[in-house]
Amino acid sequence: MRLAEIETASGAVSRNRFRSSLSAFFAWAIREGLAETNPVTGTGKANEGNGRERVLSETELAALLRALGEDDFSDIIRLLVLTGQRREEIGGLKWSEVDFERGLIVLPPERTKNKRLHELPLSRQAMDILNRRRGLQHPRYGHADGGEFVFGRKFNSWSKSKEILDRRLNGMASYRLHDLRRSAATHMAELGVLPHVVEAILNHVSGHKSGVAGLYNRARYQDQMKAALQTYGDYIDRVGLNPTL
């Protein structure tokens, strides 16, 4: 099998990335009427071993979602799961960066790792969280100053908050918050989102997407990004509500 050959030649990570891309391709081909089945279905992911390449399974995502409370950190985690963005981008999110009318998070260049403007379409699930938090700005809910940050301030209690969450997870294998970003990318690919759309969502810039052409391409991908994130948001809803996981 080709997947086994890739794993032997290049390692587990390469196998899994090729598997995700191939699955996305066949999912697209099925939608376009070019194929009837996805031959990747039923193939297994290789154990990557390296914690820095960790992807949370459906069962782990379900456990994580159920362990969340109603505090600021829990909403940050929900948005990290739903959007695949970096923790500093969500933890430091400002109301001025949320375009409710267009349904976007708009991160200016100084707030992104690659120093490029990033316009991220929001799923219904992510919009629900932000709309609810906008209501919490009322003084009766403890944000009397109606401050500039979505979470009242630039969030910085990462270690302590994660320790509390991890205790509620009752022994789930070790993970980092950045793994939520990798998990979002992987699960979107499994749902049939094409690699260039996943890269646009993550605000990755490489190869043909650099320079002026990259800006043009990302603008063209807005509708595809929105559809992908809504498909993923619906998937996360199903995962979180499924009592068998």
ZIPETA-V314583 format. One record per residue. RES is the residue in one letter. D_FIRST is the distance of its C-alpha to the first C-alpha in Angstrom with 2 decimals. Layout:
res = {RES & RES}
d_first = {D_FIRST & D_FIRST}
This chain:
res = {M & R & L & A & E & I & E & T & A & S & G & A & V & S & R & N & R & F & R & S & S & L & S & A & F & F & A & W & A & I & R & E & G & L & A & E & T & N & P & V & T & G & T & G & K & A & N & E & G & N & G & R & E & R & V & L & S & E & T & E & L & A & A & L & L & R & A & L & G & E & D & D & F & S & D & I & I & R & L & L & V & L & T & G & Q & R & R & E & E & I & G & G & L & K & W & S & E & V & D & F & E & R & G & L & I & V & L & P & P & E & R & T & K & N & K & R & L & H & E & L & P & L & S & R & Q & A & M & D & I & L & N & R & R & R & G & L & Q & H & P & R & Y & G & H & A & D & G & G & E & F & V & F & G & R & K & F & N & S & W & S & K & S & K & E & I & L & D & R & R & L & N & G & M & A & S & Y & R & L & H & D & L & R & R & S & A & A & T & H & M & A & E & L & G & V & L & P & H & V & V & E & A & I & L & N & H & V & S & G & H & K & S & G & V & A & G & L & Y & N & R & A & R & Y & Q & D & Q & M & K & A & A & L & Q & T & Y & G & D & Y & I & D & R & V & G & L & N & P & T & L}
d_first = {0.00 & 3.78 & 5.52 & 5.44 & 6.45 & 8.91 & 10.17 & 10.87 & 12.55 & 14.30 & 14.47 & 14.13 & 16.34 & 14.45 & 11.21 & 13.57 & 15.49 & 12.75 & 11.68 & 15.42 & 16.07 & 13.44 & 14.89 & 18.31 & 17.73 & 16.79 & 19.67 & 21.92 & 20.86 & 21.73 & 25.04 & 25.82 & 25.18 & 22.46 & 19.76 & 20.25 & 17.28 & 14.98 & 11.35 & 11.02 & 13.68 & 13.02 & 10.16 & 11.84 & 13.38 & 13.44 & 16.98 & 18.40 & 21.47 & 23.67 & 26.22 & 26.60 & 23.17 & 23.90 & 23.16 & 25.31 & 23.80 & 25.56 & 27.52 & 28.64 & 29.65 & 31.62 & 33.36 & 34.18 & 35.66 & 37.75 & 39.11 & 40.57 & 44.29 & 46.65 & 47.22 & 46.41 & 43.42 & 41.85 & 42.20 & 40.73 & 37.64 & 37.41 & 37.59 & 35.03 & 32.58 & 33.45 & 33.64 & 31.27 & 34.14 & 35.35 & 37.71 & 40.63 & 40.32 & 40.65 & 42.96 & 45.30 & 45.13 & 48.51 & 49.95 & 50.59 & 46.82 & 46.26 & 47.05 & 47.68 & 48.80 & 45.59 & 43.31 & 42.05 & 41.91 & 43.19 & 42.70 & 44.90 & 43.66 & 45.36 & 43.31 & 39.81 & 37.91 & 37.48 & 41.11 & 40.29 & 41.61 & 39.06 & 39.72 & 37.51 & 37.81 & 38.32 & 37.04 & 39.67 & 38.79 & 39.38 & 42.56 & 43.83 & 43.61 & 45.45 & 48.05 & 48.72 & 49.14 & 51.48 & 53.64 & 53.66 & 55.50 & 58.63 & 61.01 & 61.01 & 57.37 & 58.10 & 57.30 & 60.91 & 60.46 & 57.80 & 56.13 & 53.79 & 50.67 & 48.65 & 48.64 & 52.27 & 51.51 & 48.70 & 46.69 & 46.45 & 46.31 & 42.57 & 42.50 & 45.15 & 43.81 & 40.25 & 41.68 & 43.51 & 40.47 & 38.31 & 40.99 & 40.70 & 36.92 & 37.71 & 35.24 & 32.17 & 29.96 & 31.29 & 30.54 & 32.20 & 33.58 & 31.40 & 28.37 & 29.70 & 29.18 & 25.55 & 25.08 & 26.72 & 24.48 & 21.27 & 22.60 & 23.94 & 20.59 & 19.22 & 22.26 & 21.38 & 23.65 & 22.70 & 22.33 & 25.67 & 27.47 & 26.18 & 27.39 & 30.69 & 31.15 & 30.58 & 32.87 & 30.49 & 31.58 & 29.35 & 28.94 & 30.32 & 31.73 & 34.31 & 37.93 & 39.81 & 36.82 & 35.16 & 38.24 & 38.26 & 34.61 & 35.02 & 38.05 & 36.15 & 33.45 & 36.04 & 35.56 & 31.76 & 32.15 & 34.65 & 32.55 & 29.52 & 31.73 & 33.40 & 30.17 & 29.22 & 32.79 & 32.63 & 29.39 & 31.16 & 34.11 & 32.06 & 30.48 & 33.96 & 35.62 & 33.15 & 34.92 & 31.95 & 29.98}
